[in-house]
Amino acid sequence: MLSERTPFQQQQIADYAASGDLASLTDTVMAKRFHSLVESAPEGSLGAEMKAFYESAGFEMPGKEGSPLPVEFLAVHDVHHVLAGYGTSAHGEVYTAVFNAANSPDGIGWLTVVLIQWHQGIKMGVFPPAHAHLKPATMALAAQRGAELNEDICKPDWDWLSLLNQPLGRVRKGLNIPDGGYIKDGETWHQ
């Protein structure tokens, strides 16, 4: 799954996973650029909302010590949370995955892992599993919203870094993301 969404090859990921240190796959130049863009992002921008996302949820930004996955995977996944407006609860993870699965032909892999981990409670990744009793109408809306995007935001070459200084509303409009997320302006990302 990581190799579908990142520049890394499967064997490279397997080697780092065996060592227990996937985070060290991070390209330090990219990580520095990401951190700089988020820290200097103007108010109301996608980057400023990313900063609020990390602070509110109590997460370290990917690429910093304590982050379990590489920037190239985790940061772009977190951008999807912010763009879709779904938090980091078990529900938010699943609804973000549904949003992505409907957006991308490669999205089914992440959806499968998330449903197994957070709906069934079977550990599949680096985060603790939990049970989430999902709402079919919310899942259907997440899928509809993801299907309406005019760009595959799950492609490894999607240039999300160039969007961090732009106003969040303009980015959503440019990608054709319909309203419907459940994190409203000013609300906490961790629910």
C-alpha positions as CSV (number, residue, x, y, z in Angstrom):
1,M,0.0,0.0,0.0
2,L,2.8,2.5,0.8
3,S,4.5,1.8,-2.5
4,E,1.3,2.7,-4.4
5,R,1.2,6.2,-2.8
6,T,4.8,7.1,-2.4
7,P,8.1,7.1,-4.4
8,F,9.3,4.0,-2.4
9,Q,9.6,0.5,-3.8
10,Q,8.0,-2.5,-2.0
11,Q,11.4,-4.0,-1.0
12,Q,12.6,-0.7,0.4
13,I,9.5,-0.5,2.5
14,A,9.8,-4.1,3.6
15,D,13.4,-3.6,4.7
16,Y,12.5,-0.5,6.7
17,A,9.4,-2.1,8.2
18,A,11.5,-5.1,9.3
19,S,13.8,-2.7,11.2
20,G,10.8,-1.1,12.8
21,D,11.7,2.3,11.4
22,L,9.5,3.3,8.5
23,A,9.7,7.0,9.5
24,S,13.4,7.0,8.5
25,L,12.4,6.6,4.9
26,T,11.5,10.3,5.0
27,D,13.4,12.5,2.5
28,T,14.9,15.1,4.9
29,V,14.8,17.8,2.2
30,M,11.1,17.2,1.7
31,A,10.4,17.1,5.4
32,K,12.2,20.4,5.9
33,R,10.2,22.0,3.0
34,F,7.0,20.6,4.5
35,H,7.7,21.9,8.0
36,S,8.8,25.3,6.6
37,L,5.7,25.7,4.5
38,V,3.3,24.7,7.3
39,E,5.1,27.0,9.9
40,S,5.0,30.0,7.5
41,A,1.6,29.4,6.0
42,P,-0.8,32.4,6.1
43,E,-3.9,32.3,8.2
44,G,-6.8,30.6,6.5
45,S,-4.5,28.6,4.2
46,L,-4.3,24.8,3.8
47,G,-0.9,24.9,5.6
48,A,-2.3,26.8,8.6
49,E,-5.1,24.4,8.9
50,M,-2.6,21.5,8.7
51,K,-0.7,23.1,11.7
52,A,-4.0,23.4,13.6
53,F,-4.8,19.8,12.7
54,Y,-1.5,18.6,14.3
55,E,-1.7,20.9,17.3
56,S,-5.4,20.0,18.0
57,A,-4.9,16.3,17.6
58,G,-1.7,16.3,19.6
59,F,0.3,14.7,16.8
60,E,3.9,15.4,15.9
61,M,4.2,16.6,12.3
62,P,5.5,13.8,10.1
63,G,9.3,14.0,9.7
64,K,9.8,14.8,13.4
65,E,10.9,12.4,16.1
66,G,8.0,10.3,17.3
67,S,6.1,10.2,13.9
68,P,5.7,6.6,12.9
69,L,5.5,6.9,9.1
70,P,7.4,8.9,6.4
71,V,6.3,12.4,5.4
72,E,5.7,11.1,1.9
73,F,2.8,9.0,3.2
74,L,1.6,10.4,6.5
75,A,1.6,14.1,5.6
76,V,-0.2,13.6,2.4
77,H,-2.8,11.4,4.2
78,D,-3.2,14.2,6.8
79,V,-3.7,16.7,4.0
80,H,-6.6,14.4,2.9
81,H,-8.1,14.7,6.4
82,V,-8.0,18.5,6.2
83,L,-9.3,18.7,2.7
84,A,-12.2,16.3,3.4
85,G,-12.9,17.7,6.8
86,Y,-12.8,14.4,8.7
87,G,-10.9,14.1,12.0
88,T,-8.6,11.5,13.4
89,S,-11.1,9.4,15.3
90,A,-11.7,5.9,14.1
91,H,-14.8,7.2,12.3
92,G,-12.7,10.0,10.7
93,E,-10.1,7.6,9.5
94,V,-12.7,5.4,7.8
95,Y,-14.6,8.3,6.3
96,T,-11.3,9.8,5.0
97,A,-10.4,6.4,3.5
98,V,-13.9,6.2,1.8
99,F,-13.3,9.7,0.4
100,N,-10.0,8.5,-1.0
101,A,-11.2,5.2,-2.3
102,A,-13.9,6.9,-4.3
103,N,-11.4,9.5,-5.6
104,S,-8.6,7.1,-6.7
105,P,-8.4,3.7,-8.5
106,D,-5.7,2.9,-5.9
107,G,-7.8,3.9,-2.9
108,I,-9.3,0.5,-2.2
109,G,-6.1,-0.7,-0.6
110,W,-6.2,2.0,2.1
111,L,-9.9,1.5,2.5
112,T,-9.4,-2.2,3.1
113,V,-6.8,-1.6,5.8
114,V,-8.8,1.1,7.6
115,L,-12.0,-1.0,7.6
116,I,-10.2,-4.0,9.0
117,Q,-8.3,-1.9,11.6
118,W,-10.9,0.5,12.8
119,H,-14.2,-1.1,11.9
120,Q,-13.2,-4.7,12.8
121,G,-10.6,-3.8,15.4
122,I,-7.8,-5.9,13.9
123,K,-4.4,-4.3,14.0
124,M,-3.1,-3.7,10.5
125,G,-0.7,-0.8,10.8
126,V,1.3,1.3,13.3
127,F,-1.6,2.8,15.1
128,P,-3.8,1.1,17.7
129,P,-7.0,-0.4,16.4
130,A,-10.5,0.6,17.6
131,H,-14.1,-0.2,16.8
132,A,-16.1,2.3,14.9
133,H,-19.8,1.7,14.3
134,L,-20.1,3.4,11.0
135,K,-23.0,5.5,9.7
136,P,-24.0,4.3,6.2
137,A,-25.3,7.7,5.1
138,T,-22.0,9.4,6.2
139,M,-20.0,6.7,4.4
140,A,-22.1,7.3,1.2
141,L,-21.6,11.0,1.4
142,A,-17.8,10.6,1.9
143,A,-17.8,8.4,-1.2
144,Q,-19.8,10.8,-3.2
145,R,-17.6,13.7,-2.2
146,G,-14.4,11.8,-3.1
147,A,-15.9,10.7,-6.5
148,E,-16.5,14.4,-7.4
149,L,-12.9,15.5,-7.2
150,N,-11.4,16.5,-10.5
151,E,-8.0,15.2,-9.6
152,D,-6.6,12.0,-8.1
153,I,-5.1,13.3,-4.8
154,C,-3.8,9.8,-4.0
155,K,-1.3,9.8,-6.9
156,P,2.4,9.8,-5.7
157,D,3.1,12.7,-8.0
158,W,0.2,14.9,-6.8
159,D,1.8,18.2,-5.9
160,W,0.1,18.9,-2.5
161,L,3.1,20.9,-1.2
162,S,2.4,23.7,-3.7
163,L,-1.1,24.1,-2.2
164,L,-0.1,24.7,1.4
165,N,0.1,28.5,1.1
166,Q,-3.2,28.8,-0.7
167,P,-6.5,29.6,1.1
168,L,-8.2,26.3,2.1
169,G,-11.5,27.2,0.5
170,R,-9.8,28.0,-2.8
171,V,-8.0,24.6,-2.7
172,R,-11.2,22.8,-2.0
173,K,-13.0,24.6,-4.8
174,G,-10.1,24.0,-7.2
175,L,-10.2,20.3,-6.5
176,N,-14.1,20.3,-6.7
177,I,-14.5,19.0,-3.1
178,P,-18.1,19.4,-2.1
179,D,-19.2,20.5,1.4
180,G,-19.9,17.7,3.9
181,G,-17.0,17.1,6.2
182,Y,-17.8,17.2,9.9
183,I,-14.9,19.3,11.2
184,K,-16.1,22.9,11.0
185,D,-13.9,26.0,11.2
186,G,-12.6,26.5,14.7
187,E,-13.5,23.0,15.9
188,T,-10.9,20.5,17.2
189,W,-9.5,18.0,14.9
190,H,-9.3,15.3,17.5
191,Q,-12.7,13.8,18.3
